[in-house]
């Protein structure tokens, strides 16, 4: 099961575009500086969005992994064929 989780994480990482480093902030209040800073903010928002999606995928994968583990444990418990408890009659 861990292999499946690892494979899914690798697939998700490969499917998302590579994060490009956003440019440094530009000092000044000229039109070019303001435009450069706007582009930087857009770049940072994209990175934040991608990181958020990756985190959400990880959370979903972990939840699925836990559910599979619960099902496997329940299957093993059911396979024990324990005798049914006898309830006393008063």
Rosetta blueprint (number, residue, H / E / L):
1 X L
2 X H
3 X H
4 X H
5 X H
6 X H
7 X H
8 X H
9 X H
10 X H
11 X H
12 X H
13 X H
14 X H
15 X H
16 X L
17 X L
18 X L
19 X L
20 X L
21 X L
22 X L
23 X L
24 X L
25 X L
26 X L
27 X L
28 X L
29 X L
30 X L
31 X H
32 X H
33 X H
34 X H
35 X H
36 X H
37 X H
38 X H
39 X H
40 X H
41 X H
42 X H
43 X H
44 X H
45 X H
46 X H
47 X H
48 X H
49 X H
50 X H
51 X H
52 X H
53 X H
54 X H
55 X H
56 X H
57 X H
58 X H
59 X H
60 X H
61 X H
62 X H
63 X H
64 X H
65 X H
66 X H
67 X H
68 X H
69 X H
70 X H
71 X H
72 X H
73 X H
74 X H
75 X H
76 X H
77 X H
78 X H
79 X L
80 X L
81 X L
82 X L
83 X L
84 X L
85 X L
86 X L
87 X L
88 X L
89 X L
90 X L
